[in-house]
């Protein structure tokens, strides 16, 4: 029997889960998100408790990348949360802003993603600093992904932001565990704070662009002119 401890920046909590047939008997490991470091750290729990390993990386067994590197070799990913499957053989990792380079993406509201990872491979030292444990990447269905609930057929992913903003979000995506397709999305009702808030329809419905232009005081575009295959506004 093996114990796996999951540690994530999002909840600041630790839970111990029993996982059968993942590696050697009576071993215990921590799977920890790197957050700004786009890797999941597999840590030997017993080794981490030994005094002589204090302030050393000796207890780190492997570091698994949550996304393939960019073509220029830059690591990408933003792991914020981890949840194991029922049989503890698969780890679902929430990437808050998806496949981003955190040294470049310095704002909020990036598109979230879900990394589907093989736990046995994550605990293999031969997988260190590679994406060998990565099975699939799913789009999370919205922006600033954080929370995750694993159901028999679906992944429920909560989101905390909107497109390129930190305005907050009321969206929960329902993701198919097998295909990664978005099967639906929940838009939660908004609260009623004491202070005034802009109107925000639930469910959200996009308004026609011409209406938005009129409300902003911008005149309607003139007729289009074509020149060498290009469509220009006159």
Buried (B, 14 or more C-beta within 10 A) or exposed (E): EBBBBBBBBBBEEEEEEEBEEBBEEEBBBBBBBBBEBBBBBBBBBEBBEEEEBEEEEEBBBBBBBBBBBEEEEEBBBBBBBBBBBEEBBBBBBBBBBBBBBBEEBEEBBBBBBBBBBBBBBBBBEEBBEBBBBBEEBBBBBBBBBBBBEBEEEBBBBBBBBBEBEEBEBBBBBBBBBEEBEBBEBEEEEEEEEEEEEEEEEEEEEEEEEEEEEEEEEEEEEEEEEEEEEEEEEE
